[in-house]
């Protein structure tokens, strides 16, 4: 009987401890959520040192001007830069952490899509465009993308935007070389979904000759410079009309985003050479995966992306 009472007492104590532990964990979680919810641009401004001049560097101004021009060409009045306010530079580690929290906060505005395809463009608060698992993926991707980019002495400005759904502001980070990150500038891309292609001229000077074919897709920043590229190149070696060998190469990269590229030769001798390719680029709010069984790259989540899977045959 004493053993039973002792066991009951131990169980009761453990239950109380577990209950307090759960309450503490919940309180800590609630406190973290409350801190996260309180992060605003005003919090960041308190960790910013004013700059001697309220103007942006020439490189940044050029990017703003070119972005405004391209937005006008492709999105008309759906999205335009209404104004820029220089805030200063980040001088504390707290300022860096606040910057990361602000960029990933679900109340901050963001955008996704290809401005050359206006129907793909989405603009809104992070927590409105992304929910559930997609929101978690987007926030993790954004934090990973900017962790190495925002450093002490990074400059900060506030950009006011006019959109077809109203006026809003974003926090933009930059240095003397140009814009580092802004949820609108970083979330939107310029991409020609048709891609580019190039082929070599056949050289008939030797008995065994080669020819190649290259195809690639490019993602640009809103101001027009290249942000990323994915592509492949197949080469065949032949004599007369018979292919003796073939090889293929692939590549994929993007600044502040994710890329995947795969390729393989499926026919290397005979009447022609053939390869398969699987390529993908996306902004940090989405993710890419490669399926080796059907040799394809697929995109999941939400964000600007281009994916191309296919087969290319090349004849002598």
DRENPA-245690 format. One record per residue (C-alpha): residue in one letter; residue number from 1; x, y, z negated. Coordinates in pm, 1 decimal. Layout:
# DRENPA-245690
+------+-----+----------+----------+----------+
: type : seq :       xx :       yy :       zz :
+------+-----+----------+----------+----------+
:    a : NUM :        X :        Y :        Z :
...
+------+-----+----------+----------+----------+
END
This chain:
# DRENPA-245690
+------+-----+----------+----------+----------+
: type : seq :       xx :       yy :       zz :
+------+-----+----------+----------+----------+
:    x :   1 :      0.0 :      0.0 :      0.0 :
:    x :   2 :    289.0 :    234.7 :    -88.8 :
:    x :   3 :    448.3 :    165.1 :    247.8 :
:    x :   4 :    121.5 :    257.5 :    421.6 :
:    x :   5 :     95.1 :    586.1 :    228.7 :
:    x :   6 :    459.6 :    668.3 :    303.3 :
:    x :   7 :    409.4 :    593.8 :    672.6 :
:    x :   8 :    100.8 :    817.4 :    676.9 :
:    x :   9 :    294.6 :   1101.4 :    512.4 :
:    x :  10 :    576.1 :   1072.3 :    764.3 :
:    x :  11 :    324.6 :   1071.7 :   1049.8 :
:    x :  12 :    151.1 :   1379.5 :    903.4 :
:    x :  13 :    481.3 :   1568.3 :    874.0 :
:    x :  14 :    580.6 :   1477.5 :   1229.3 :
:    x :  15 :    240.3 :   1589.0 :   1356.9 :
:    x :  16 :    276.6 :   1927.0 :   1185.1 :
:    x :  17 :    628.7 :   1970.6 :   1323.1 :
:    x :  18 :    513.8 :   1876.1 :   1672.5 :
:    x :  19 :    223.7 :   2121.8 :   1647.8 :
:    x :  20 :    455.1 :   2403.9 :   1539.7 :
:    x :  21 :    699.3 :   2310.5 :   1815.5 :
:    x :  22 :    423.4 :   2326.9 :   2078.2 :
:    x :  23 :    305.8 :   2660.7 :   1940.3 :
:    x :  24 :    660.3 :   2797.7 :   1946.6 :
:    x :  25 :    709.4 :   2675.1 :   2303.6 :
:    x :  26 :    378.8 :   2827.3 :   2409.9 :
:    x :  27 :    461.1 :   3153.5 :   2235.3 :
:    x :  28 :    801.7 :   3163.3 :   2401.7 :
:    x :  29 :    644.2 :   3093.0 :   2741.4 :
:    x :  30 :    381.3 :   3360.5 :   2685.2 :
:    x :  31 :    650.8 :   3607.4 :   2581.5 :
:    x :  32 :    853.5 :   3526.5 :   2894.2 :
:    x :  33 :    546.6 :   3574.2 :   3110.8 :
:    x :  34 :    470.7 :   3901.7 :   2934.6 :
:    x :  35 :    825.8 :   4027.3 :   2992.3 :
:    x :  36 :    806.5 :   3920.9 :   3356.1 :
:    x :  37 :    472.7 :   4098.4 :   3397.7 :
:    x :  38 :    612.4 :   4420.7 :   3248.6 :
:    x :  39 :    899.9 :   4454.0 :   3498.4 :
:    x :  40 :    836.9 :   4760.1 :   3714.3 :
:    x :  41 :   1037.5 :   5000.7 :   3924.6 :
:    x :  42 :   1036.7 :   5237.1 :   3625.8 :
:    x :  43 :   1222.2 :   4973.8 :   3418.6 :
:    x :  44 :   1488.2 :   4951.4 :   3687.7 :
:    x :  45 :   1515.8 :   5330.3 :   3716.3 :
:    x :  46 :   1629.1 :   5345.1 :   3353.3 :
:    x :  47 :   1929.8 :   5128.7 :   3446.4 :
:    x :  48 :   2023.1 :   5340.2 :   3749.3 :
:    x :  49 :   2279.7 :   5618.7 :   3764.1 :
:    x :  50 :   2184.6 :   5908.6 :   3994.7 :
:    x :  51 :   2402.7 :   5969.1 :   4300.6 :
:    x :  52 :   2567.8 :   6302.6 :   4384.1 :
:    x :  53 :   2373.5 :   6319.8 :   4710.6 :
:    x :  54 :   2007.6 :   6219.2 :   4767.5 :
:    x :  55 :   2082.8 :   6114.6 :   5126.1 :
:    x :  56 :   2156.9 :   5763.0 :   5252.3 :
:    x :  57 :   2474.8 :   5666.2 :   5443.9 :
:    x :  58 :   2472.7 :   5704.1 :   5822.5 :
:    x :  59 :   2467.1 :   5324.4 :   5871.3 :
:    x :  60 :   2153.2 :   5293.0 :   5657.0 :
:    x :  61 :   1982.7 :   5587.8 :   5827.7 :
:    x :  62 :   2047.3 :   5429.0 :   6167.1 :
:    x :  63 :   1888.5 :   5104.0 :   6046.9 :
:    x :  64 :   1585.5 :   5293.5 :   5917.1 :
:    x :  65 :   1547.8 :   5482.2 :   6245.8 :
:    x :  66 :   1580.6 :   5170.9 :   6462.9 :
:    x :  67 :   1341.8 :   4974.1 :   6238.9 :
:    x :  68 :   1085.2 :   5251.5 :   6261.6 :
:    x :  69 :   1117.7 :   5248.9 :   6640.3 :
:    x :  70 :   1076.2 :   4870.7 :   6668.5 :
:    x :  71 :    782.1 :   4867.4 :   6427.1 :
:    x :  72 :    618.3 :   5134.1 :   6643.2 :
:    x :  73 :    674.3 :   4930.5 :   6960.1 :
:    x :  74 :    539.9 :   4599.2 :   6829.2 :
:    x :  75 :    308.8 :   4677.0 :   6536.1 :
:    x :  76 :    190.2 :   5025.5 :   6639.9 :
:    x :  77 :     26.5 :   5184.0 :   6332.7 :
:    x :  78 :    -12.4 :   4858.1 :   6140.4 :
:    x :  79 :    313.0 :   4922.7 :   5952.1 :
:    x :  80 :    531.8 :   5232.0 :   5943.2 :
:    x :  81 :    791.1 :   5387.8 :   5711.9 :
:    x :  82 :    630.1 :   5693.1 :   5549.3 :
:    x :  83 :    920.0 :   5808.8 :   5332.5 :
:    x :  84 :   1243.5 :   5725.7 :   5152.2 :
:    x :  85 :   1353.1 :   5830.2 :   4801.0 :
:    x :  86 :   1711.0 :   5765.9 :   4686.7 :
:    x :  87 :   1713.8 :   5649.8 :   4323.2 :
:    x :  88 :   2084.8 :   5596.3 :   4251.4 :
:    x :  89 :   2314.0 :   5299.6 :   4185.9 :
:    x :  90 :   2294.9 :   5000.7 :   3951.8 :
:    x :  91 :   2555.1 :   5028.5 :   3677.6 :
:    x :  92 :   2456.6 :   4758.5 :   3425.9 :
:    x :  93 :   2412.1 :   4381.9 :   3421.4 :
:    x :  94 :   2061.0 :   4442.2 :   3289.6 :
:    x :  95 :   1994.6 :   4644.5 :   3602.7 :
:    x :  96 :   2100.0 :   4348.2 :   3818.7 :
:    x :  97 :   1868.9 :   4110.2 :   3631.5 :
:    x :  98 :   1581.4 :   4358.4 :   3649.5 :
:    x :  99 :   1640.5 :   4387.6 :   4024.9 :
:    x : 100 :   1606.5 :   4010.8 :   4069.0 :
:    x : 101 :   1293.1 :   4003.3 :   3854.4 :
:    x : 102 :   1143.1 :   4295.4 :   4044.1 :
:    x : 103 :   1203.9 :   4144.3 :   4387.6 :
:    x : 104 :   1045.0 :   3812.9 :   4283.5 :
:    x : 105 :    757.7 :   3963.5 :   4082.1 :
:    x : 106 :    419.7 :   3853.8 :   4218.8 :
:    x : 107 :    288.9 :   4211.8 :   4203.8 :
:    x : 108 :    555.3 :   4337.0 :   4445.8 :
:    x : 109 :    473.2 :   4382.4 :   4813.0 :
:    x : 110 :    632.8 :   4159.7 :   5073.3 :
:    x : 111 :    584.2 :   4059.5 :   5435.1 :
:    x : 112 :    636.7 :   3764.3 :   5666.1 :
:    x : 113 :    616.9 :   3703.8 :   6037.7 :
:    x : 114 :    772.3 :   3792.0 :   6370.6 :
:    x : 115 :    694.2 :   4151.4 :   6474.5 :
:    x : 116 :    723.1 :   4046.7 :   6841.3 :
:    x : 117 :    418.1 :   3828.0 :   6768.2 :
:    x : 118 :    193.0 :   4070.0 :   6571.1 :
:    x : 119 :    -63.4 :   3797.5 :   6496.2 :
:    x : 120 :    197.0 :   3620.1 :   6280.7 :
:    x : 121 :    263.1 :   3921.1 :   6054.2 :
:    x : 122 :    125.0 :   3916.1 :   5699.5 :
:    x : 123 :    168.8 :   4197.6 :   5447.1 :
:    x : 124 :     60.0 :   4196.3 :   5082.9 :
:    x : 125 :    159.8 :   4133.2 :   4725.0 :
:    x : 126 :    378.0 :   3827.1 :   4668.8 :
:    x : 127 :    111.0 :   3670.5 :   4446.9 :
:    x : 128 :   -155.3 :   3727.4 :   4713.8 :
:    x : 129 :     34.7 :   3585.2 :   5009.9 :
:    x : 130 :    174.7 :   3291.7 :   4811.9 :
:    x : 131 :      1.4 :   3078.6 :   4549.3 :
:    x : 132 :     80.5 :   2763.4 :   4353.3 :
:    x : 133 :    379.4 :   2568.6 :   4481.5 :
:    x : 134 :    428.5 :   2809.9 :   4771.8 :
:    x : 135 :    468.2 :   3098.0 :   4523.8 :
:    x : 136 :    727.0 :   2903.3 :   4322.3 :
:    x : 137 :    920.4 :   2817.5 :   4639.9 :
:    x : 138 :    906.8 :   3179.1 :   4755.7 :
:    x : 139 :   1028.0 :   3318.5 :   4422.1 :
:    x : 140 :   1311.2 :   3064.5 :   4394.9 :
:    x : 141 :   1417.4 :   3129.5 :   4753.4 :
:    x : 142 :   1422.1 :   3506.1 :   4703.2 :
:    x : 143 :   1623.1 :   3480.9 :   4382.1 :
:    x : 144 :   1876.8 :   3246.8 :   4543.9 :
:    x : 145 :   1911.9 :   3473.5 :   4846.9 :
:    x : 146 :   1985.4 :   3790.1 :   4651.0 :
:    x : 147 :   2185.7 :   3649.9 :   4358.5 :
:    x : 148 :   2521.0 :   3705.8 :   4532.5 :
:    x : 149 :   2409.5 :   4021.4 :   4711.5 :
:    x : 150 :   2305.8 :   4259.9 :   4434.5 :
:    x : 151 :   2610.3 :   4365.7 :   4232.9 :
:    x : 152 :   2719.3 :   4657.3 :   4013.0 :
:    x : 153 :   2732.5 :   4982.3 :   4214.9 :
:    x : 154 :   2469.4 :   4857.3 :   4460.0 :
:    x : 155 :   2260.8 :   5157.2 :   4565.9 :
:    x : 156 :   1882.0 :   5164.0 :   4534.8 :
:    x : 157 :   1609.8 :   5355.6 :   4715.5 :
:    x : 158 :   1233.5 :   5340.2 :   4716.7 :
:    x : 159 :   1058.6 :   5310.3 :   5051.4 :
:    x : 160 :    698.9 :   5418.8 :   5099.4 :
:    x : 161 :    508.3 :   5234.1 :   5368.6 :
:    x : 162 :    185.5 :   5306.0 :   5553.2 :
:    x : 163 :     -2.4 :   4993.9 :   5661.6 :
:    x : 164 :   -346.9 :   4923.3 :   5801.4 :
:    x : 165 :   -445.8 :   4812.2 :   5450.6 :
:    x : 166 :   -311.0 :   5118.1 :   5267.9 :
:    x : 167 :      4.4 :   5277.7 :   5127.5 :
:    x : 168 :    256.3 :   5092.5 :   4908.1 :
:    x : 169 :    621.8 :   5112.1 :   4799.4 :
:    x : 170 :    913.0 :   4868.1 :   4790.1 :
:    x : 171 :   1254.1 :   4880.8 :   4624.9 :
:    x : 172 :   1538.3 :   4862.8 :   4877.6 :
:    x : 173 :   1902.1 :   4779.9 :   4796.2 :
:    x : 174 :   2188.5 :   4903.1 :   5014.3 :
:    x : 175 :   2555.1 :   5004.1 :   5028.9 :
:    x : 176 :   2767.3 :   5213.6 :   5263.9 :
:    x : 177 :   2758.5 :   4936.7 :   5527.2 :
:    x : 178 :   2379.7 :   4906.8 :   5543.5 :
:    x : 179 :   2064.9 :   4764.3 :   5389.7 :
:    x : 180 :   2121.5 :   4459.4 :   5165.7 :
:    x : 181 :   1764.9 :   4359.8 :   5082.4 :
:    x : 182 :   1407.7 :   4483.6 :   5083.5 :
:    x : 183 :   1106.8 :   4250.1 :   5073.4 :
:    x : 184 :    966.3 :   4399.7 :   5394.0 :
:    x : 185 :   1292.3 :   4428.8 :   5588.4 :
:    x : 186 :   1400.9 :   4084.8 :   5467.6 :
:    x : 187 :   1065.1 :   3915.0 :   5514.8 :
:    x : 188 :   1003.0 :   4022.3 :   5874.2 :
:    x : 189 :   1212.4 :   3925.8 :   6176.5 :
:    x : 190 :   1235.1 :   3992.8 :   6548.7 :
:    x : 191 :   1244.1 :   3670.8 :   6752.4 :
:    x : 192 :   1184.5 :   3584.0 :   7114.8 :
:    x : 193 :   1023.6 :   3243.2 :   7070.9 :
:    x : 194 :   1108.0 :   3147.8 :   7431.1 :
:    x : 195 :   1474.9 :   3134.3 :   7339.2 :
:    x : 196 :   1773.9 :   3171.0 :   7570.7 :
:    x : 197 :   1944.1 :   2929.8 :   7808.4 :
:    x : 198 :   2269.2 :   2915.8 :   8001.6 :
:    x : 199 :   2425.9 :   2655.7 :   8232.3 :
:    x : 200 :   2777.3 :   2610.4 :   8369.7 :
:    x : 201 :   2873.3 :   2606.8 :   8734.9 :
:    x : 202 :   2985.1 :   2263.7 :   8852.3 :
:    x : 203 :   3358.0 :   2237.0 :   8918.0 :
:    x : 204 :   3421.6 :   1999.4 :   9205.3 :
:    x : 205 :   3800.1 :   2039.6 :   9203.8 :
:    x : 206 :   3870.2 :   1706.6 :   9030.8 :
:    x : 207 :   3735.8 :   1353.4 :   9066.0 :
:    x : 208 :   3569.6 :   1356.6 :   8723.3 :
:    x : 209 :   3384.4 :   1680.0 :   8664.7 :
:    x : 210 :   3166.9 :   1814.1 :   8387.4 :
:    x : 211 :   2873.3 :   2045.5 :   8348.1 :
:    x : 212 :   2690.6 :   2174.8 :   8044.2 :
:    x : 213 :   2363.1 :   2330.4 :   7940.9 :
:    x : 214 :   2312.8 :   2548.5 :   7633.7 :
:    x : 215 :   1988.7 :   2665.3 :   7471.6 :
:    x : 216 :   1950.3 :   2880.0 :   7160.6 :
:    x : 217 :   1706.4 :   3088.9 :   6957.8 :
:    x : 218 :   1799.8 :   3412.5 :   6782.6 :
:    x : 219 :   1647.2 :   3589.8 :   6483.5 :
:    x : 220 :   1716.9 :   3963.1 :   6449.6 :
:    x : 221 :   1675.9 :   4213.8 :   6171.0 :
:    x : 222 :   1409.4 :   4479.9 :   6226.6 :
:    x : 223 :   1681.3 :   4723.1 :   6332.5 :
:    x : 224 :   1787.0 :   4488.8 :   6613.9 :
:    x : 225 :   2117.6 :   4332.2 :   6505.5 :
:    x : 226 :   2150.6 :   3955.3 :   6491.7 :
:    x : 227 :   2047.2 :   3787.7 :   6167.3 :
:    x : 228 :   2069.6 :   3422.9 :   6264.9 :
:    x : 229 :   2082.5 :   3170.3 :   6547.3 :
:    x : 230 :   2012.5 :   2802.7 :   6612.3 :
:    x : 231 :   2099.1 :   2612.2 :   6926.5 :
:    x : 232 :   2255.5 :   2312.9 :   7099.6 :
:    x : 233 :   2479.6 :   2239.1 :   7397.2 :
:    x : 234 :   2490.6 :   1916.8 :   7598.2 :
:    x : 235 :   2781.1 :   1832.6 :   7830.2 :
:    x : 236 :   2796.9 :   1549.1 :   8083.2 :
:    x : 237 :   3102.6 :   1406.3 :   8260.6 :
:    x : 238 :   3047.1 :   1246.2 :   8598.9 :
:    x : 239 :   3192.7 :   1134.2 :   8928.3 :
:    x : 240 :   2972.5 :   1167.0 :   9232.4 :
:    x : 241 :   2621.4 :   1106.7 :   9105.9 :
:    x : 242 :   2713.6 :    878.8 :   8815.2 :
:    x : 243 :   2747.8 :   1003.1 :   8458.7 :
:    x : 244 :   3036.2 :    840.7 :   8268.8 :
:    x : 245 :   2993.8 :   1013.6 :   7932.5 :
:    x : 246 :   2801.7 :   1282.8 :   7746.9 :
:    x : 247 :   2830.6 :   1475.6 :   7423.8 :
:    x : 248 :   2629.0 :   1734.1 :   7233.4 :
:    x : 249 :   2688.0 :   1996.2 :   6966.2 :
:    x : 250 :   2447.9 :   2202.0 :   6754.9 :
:    x : 251 :   2456.0 :   2500.5 :   6520.3 :
:    x : 252 :   2226.6 :   2694.2 :   6289.0 :
:    x : 253 :   2279.6 :   2987.8 :   6053.3 :
:    x : 254 :   2089.4 :   3287.5 :   5917.5 :
:    x : 255 :   2177.4 :   3569.4 :   5680.7 :
:    x : 256 :   1962.4 :   3562.3 :   5363.4 :
:    x : 257 :   1754.4 :   3268.3 :   5477.1 :
:    x : 258 :   1772.4 :   2896.8 :   5553.9 :
:    x : 259 :   1881.2 :   2705.0 :   5863.7 :
:    x : 260 :   1903.6 :   2344.1 :   5982.1 :
:    x : 261 :   2037.8 :   2193.7 :   6303.6 :
:    x : 262 :   2074.9 :   1834.7 :   6421.5 :
:    x : 263 :   2146.3 :   1673.6 :   6759.2 :
:    x : 264 :   2237.4 :   1336.1 :   6905.9 :
:    x : 265 :   2305.1 :   1177.4 :   7243.7 :
:    x : 266 :   2032.9 :    934.9 :   7352.4 :
:    x : 267 :   2174.4 :    850.1 :   7698.5 :
:    x : 268 :   2538.7 :    893.5 :   7793.7 :
:    x : 269 :   2590.0 :    694.6 :   8117.9 :
:    x : 270 :   2406.0 :    631.8 :   8442.9 :
:    x : 271 :   2203.3 :    875.7 :   8649.1 :
:    x : 272 :   2192.6 :   1146.2 :   8378.7 :
:    x : 273 :   2284.3 :   1233.8 :   8022.2 :
:    x : 274 :   2027.4 :   1308.6 :   7754.9 :
:    x : 275 :   2018.2 :   1447.7 :   7400.6 :
:    x : 276 :   1768.8 :   1515.6 :   7125.1 :
:    x : 277 :   1781.8 :   1830.4 :   6915.6 :
:    x : 278 :   1610.2 :   1951.2 :   6598.2 :
:    x : 279 :   1656.3 :   2314.5 :   6500.1 :
:    x : 280 :   1507.4 :   2553.9 :   6247.4 :
:    x : 281 :   1550.9 :   2900.6 :   6096.8 :
:    x : 282 :   1345.3 :   3064.8 :   5823.1 :
:    x : 283 :   1345.3 :   3349.0 :   5572.6 :
:    x : 284 :   1408.1 :   3256.7 :   5205.1 :
:    x : 285 :   1040.8 :   3225.2 :   5106.3 :
:    x : 286 :    997.9 :   2899.7 :   5300.4 :
:    x : 287 :   1191.2 :   2575.1 :   5336.3 :
:    x : 288 :   1314.0 :   2344.1 :   5613.7 :
:    x : 289 :   1351.8 :   1967.3 :   5611.9 :
:    x : 290 :   1496.1 :   1716.2 :   5858.7 :
:    x : 291 :   1328.3 :   1381.7 :   5922.5 :
:    x : 292 :   1584.2 :   1138.0 :   6064.5 :
:    x : 293 :   1324.9 :    873.1 :   6153.5 :
:    x : 294 :   1154.2 :   1090.7 :   6414.4 :
:    x : 295 :   1447.1 :   1331.9 :   6449.1 :
:    x : 296 :   1259.0 :   1654.1 :   6379.9 :
:    x : 297 :   1298.9 :   1962.9 :   6165.5 :
:    x : 298 :    980.9 :   2088.9 :   5999.0 :
:    x : 299 :    896.8 :   2407.3 :   5810.6 :
:    x : 300 :    692.5 :   2422.3 :   5490.5 :
:    x : 301 :    567.9 :   2700.9 :   5267.6 :
:    x : 302 :    521.3 :   3048.8 :   5407.9 :
:    x : 303 :    758.4 :   3292.0 :   5573.3 :
:    x : 304 :    909.2 :   3392.9 :   5905.0 :
:    x : 305 :   1038.6 :   3090.0 :   6090.1 :
:    x : 306 :   1115.6 :   2931.7 :   6422.5 :
:    x : 307 :   1142.3 :   2555.9 :   6471.9 :
:    x : 308 :   1234.0 :   2378.2 :   6795.3 :
:    x : 309 :   1244.0 :   2001.0 :   6842.5 :
:    x : 310 :   1294.1 :   1840.8 :   7179.0 :
:    x : 311 :   1483.1 :   1640.0 :   7439.2 :
:    x : 312 :   1708.8 :   1767.2 :   7716.5 :
:    x : 313 :   1820.8 :   1567.6 :   8019.4 :
:    x : 314 :   2112.5 :   1688.5 :   8230.8 :
:    x : 315 :   2189.3 :   1563.0 :   8581.9 :
:    x : 316 :   2511.7 :   1583.3 :   8786.9 :
+------+-----+----------+----------+----------+
END
